[in-house]
Amino acid sequence: MNTPNLSRRRFLQTSALAGLGASLAGLSLGGGNAAAQTMTPPKEGVDQGRVLPRPAGQKPVHALITHPLERVRVAVIGLHRGLTHVQAALDLEFADVIAVCDILDDRARQAADECERRRGKRPVVYSGTEKIWEQMVERDDIDVVYIATPWAWHVPMALRTMECGKHAFLEVAAAVTVEECWRLVNTSERTQRHCVMLENCCYGENELFVLNMAREGVFGELTHAECAYIHDLRRVLFELGGEGDWRRNYHWQLDGNLYPTHGLGPVAQYLGIGGGDQFKFIVSMSSRERNLTKHRDEQKPNGGRHAGEKYVCGDMNTSLVKTELGRTIMIQHDVVSPRPYSRINALSGTGGTFFDYPARLAINDPKSYGLEARGSHEWLGDRDLAAMRQRFTHPLWRKLAERAKGHGHDGMDFVMNWRHLDCVRRGTTPDSVAYDAAAWSCIIELSGRSVATGSLPVVIPDFTRGLWKTMKLLAIADPTSSLS
Ligand SMILES: NC(=O)c1ccc[n+]([C@@H]2O[C@H](COP(=O)([O-])OP(=O)(O)OC[C@H]3O[C@@H](n4cnc5c(N)ncnc54)[C@H](O)[C@@H]3O)[C@@H](O)[C@H]2O)c1
């Protein structure tokens, strides 16, 4: 892999990372932070406040209907992770890849080569400079722009994309600061374009299985969920020419949860966050920082050039979110400890409990489902669990399982892309909109705020501005809605 030609100093000048520093001024910022040290003054519709009046000229987007399209024309920026989205689009009979963009010319050309090989038509290539994407999003033959770049670019690219009349499909996390989250919401509402965060974990087989059981009442009244991003990334965080060039920077910027959405997205959908319930406040606590420093000091990656870096992000961050309906969500983040991968993916209610890694289900009244188990003191046996899967596999997964084989992350990347692009094709609202992208992403800054104040509760903004009370369930979560 080649290294994007961006120095660290230039990265710190870009809006998101500089915005993070400005927004977190006064918190525990570590060495090497060149960001400003004063709070960003509140702006209209861009405040930390919980409910703000909707600025004039904006309309809600939770039920945004757009013109149906015969074919969906996509463009992709950032062709490492973004290549997955190119490949998924090439497998969709109703999608065309019109243009591809990466600073690195060879990455853009390789993506274009693949399109040409498989479809016989070469997309237009934009490459060579860090602003070339601006020309691409101005084209008048694109419906959707995928943004799969380092986090600092997500928001500027998404804002411009929507201003230019296209839907913005953003990799995770959509934004790093609360202010950026409001910008996504306000621009989506003003332009009436979708701002969809590409949270592929919402489309995992187990996640859709649990979502379907939740909607079908298996868990009864929902009370508690647990989720995480636990993934040993120590080697990746020092990789040159990839995420190591930018992702480790956040470990000296913020002590909190740097990657909440893989765990939180699915459980937010189980709980109907944004459609009947809403996040209310968060408390967060971090362990001491040890593993990244230890790895750096022992392995001396890249010839020992990182010796001066001071990491402030605790190895394990644990946050608790309380919802308006009194439910609780535990969210963990640990990307530096020697332990196996887990998103926990747990849900509990009056009717039963599910835990993942590995998948386990306990049911309060197994007999009502014709199961062999006698009660909920033990997890269901293999036969019972298989019977529940047979009955409650989500219709979307049933429909797409075969086609998803061989695609990224056990097929969930394909299911997600099929679903979002199919919504755009039909002109219906995607399963998650700007409010969800903002609510799930704002945990980054807010967990940091709570950690920095001795784990005090921090209010979570209501990006729907009160609409959550009346918003319908997501189509994907509504057992009565057709997904065909
Ligand atoms: N959902 C998932 O499972 C998943 C998996 C991996 C990464 N991601 C997300 O995808 C995004 C990208 O991650 P990655 O691993 O591909 O990072 P990466 O650093 O490996 O690749 C980023 C690519 O973007 C290009 N790029 C950077 N700035 C650009 C600009 N201004 N214009 C055009 N191209 C630019 C780089 O040249 C590079 O090819 C991140 O947001 C990450 O969190 C999500």
The ligand as an SDF file (V2000), in Angstrom:
LIG
                    3D

 44 48  0  0  0  0  0  0  0  0999 V2000
  -17.3810   -0.3170    8.0080 N   0  0  0  0  0  0  0  0  0  0  0  0
  -16.2610   -1.0140    8.0830 C   0  0  0  0  0  0  0  0  0  0  0  0
  -16.2640   -2.2070    8.3210 O   0  0  0  0  0  0  0  0  0  0  0  0
  -14.9710   -0.3100    7.8330 C   0  0  0  0  0  0  0  0  0  0  0  0
  -13.7860   -1.0260    7.6220 C   0  0  0  0  0  0  0  0  0  0  0  0
  -12.6200   -0.3160    7.3550 C   0  0  0  0  0  0  0  0  0  0  0  0
  -12.6300    1.0580    7.3280 C   0  0  0  0  0  0  0  0  0  0  0  0
  -13.7930    1.7320    7.5570 N   0  0  0  0  0  0  0  0  0  0  0  0
  -13.8560    3.1930    7.4740 C   0  0  0  0  0  0  0  0  0  0  0  0
  -13.5590    3.5470    6.1260 O   0  0  0  0  0  0  0  0  0  0  0  0
  -12.8380    4.7750    6.0960 C   0  0  0  0  0  0  0  0  0  0  0  0
  -11.5290    4.5790    5.3540 C   0  0  0  0  0  0  0  0  0  0  0  0
  -10.7810    3.6020    6.0260 O   0  0  0  0  0  0  0  0  0  0  0  0
   -9.5890    2.8390    5.2590 P   0  0  0  0  0  0  0  0  0  0  0  0
   -9.2470    1.6810    6.1230 O   0  0  0  0  0  0  0  0  0  0  0  0
   -9.9440    2.5850    3.8500 O   0  0  0  0  0  0  0  0  0  0  0  0
   -8.4470    3.9560    5.3540 O   0  0  0  0  0  0  0  0  0  0  0  0
   -7.1170    4.0380    4.4920 P   0  0  0  0  0  0  0  0  0  0  0  0
   -6.3010    5.1080    5.0780 O   0  0  0  0  0  0  0  0  0  0  0  0
   -6.5300    2.6630    4.3390 O   0  0  0  0  0  0  0  0  0  0  0  0
   -7.6220    4.4450    3.0440 O   0  0  0  0  0  0  0  0  0  0  0  0
   -8.1850    5.7280    2.8290 C   0  0  0  0  0  0  0  0  0  0  0  0
   -8.1340    6.0260    1.3480 C   0  0  0  0  0  0  0  0  0  0  0  0
   -8.6500    7.3420    1.1450 O   0  0  0  0  0  0  0  0  0  0  0  0
   -7.7610    8.0470    0.2850 C   0  0  0  0  0  0  0  0  0  0  0  0
   -7.8980    9.4850    0.5660 N   0  0  0  0  0  0  0  0  0  0  0  0
   -7.5060   10.1560    1.6740 C   0  0  0  0  0  0  0  0  0  0  0  0
   -7.8110   11.4600    1.5730 N   0  0  0  0  0  0  0  0  0  0  0  0
   -8.3900   11.6200    0.3540 C   0  0  0  0  0  0  0  0  0  0  0  0
   -8.8880   12.7500   -0.3490 C   0  0  0  0  0  0  0  0  0  0  0  0
   -8.8470   13.9760    0.1640 N   0  0  0  0  0  0  0  0  0  0  0  0
   -9.3950   12.5630   -1.5860 N   0  0  0  0  0  0  0  0  0  0  0  0
   -9.4210   11.3170   -2.1510 C   0  0  0  0  0  0  0  0  0  0  0  0
   -8.9570   10.2110   -1.5200 N   0  0  0  0  0  0  0  0  0  0  0  0
   -8.4480   10.3630   -0.2840 C   0  0  0  0  0  0  0  0  0  0  0  0
   -6.3840    7.4960    0.6020 C   0  0  0  0  0  0  0  0  0  0  0  0
   -5.4660    7.7280   -0.4500 O   0  0  0  0  0  0  0  0  0  0  0  0
   -6.6970    6.0160    0.7960 C   0  0  0  0  0  0  0  0  0  0  0  0
   -6.6750    5.3020   -0.4120 O   0  0  0  0  0  0  0  0  0  0  0  0
  -12.7000    5.2010    7.5530 C   0  0  0  0  0  0  0  0  0  0  0  0
  -13.7520    6.0340    7.8760 O   0  0  0  0  0  0  0  0  0  0  0  0
  -12.8310    3.9060    8.3250 C   0  0  0  0  0  0  0  0  0  0  0  0
  -13.2970    4.1000    9.6410 O   0  0  0  0  0  0  0  0  0  0  0  0
  -14.9530    1.0600    7.7980 C   0  0  0  0  0  0  0  0  0  0  0  0
  1  2  1  0
  2  3  2  0
  2  4  1  0
  4  5  1  0
  4 44  2  0
  5  6  2  0
  6  7  1  0
  7  8  2  0
  8  9  1  0
  8 44  1  0
  9 10  1  0
  9 42  1  0
 10 11  1  0
 11 12  1  0
 11 40  1  0
 12 13  1  0
 13 14  1  0
 14 15  2  0
 14 16  1  0
 14 17  1  0
 17 18  1  0
 18 19  2  0
 18 20  1  0
 18 21  1  0
 21 22  1  0
 22 23  1  0
 23 24  1  0
 23 38  1  0
 24 25  1  0
 25 26  1  0
 25 36  1  0
 26 27  1  0
 26 35  1  0
 27 28  2  0
 28 29  1  0
 29 30  1  0
 29 35  2  0
 30 31  1  0
 30 32  2  0
 32 33  1  0
 33 34  2  0
 34 35  1  0
 36 37  1  0
 36 38  1  0
 38 39  1  0
 40 41  1  0
 40 42  1  0
 42 43  1  0
M  CHG  2   8   1  16  -1
M  END
$$$$
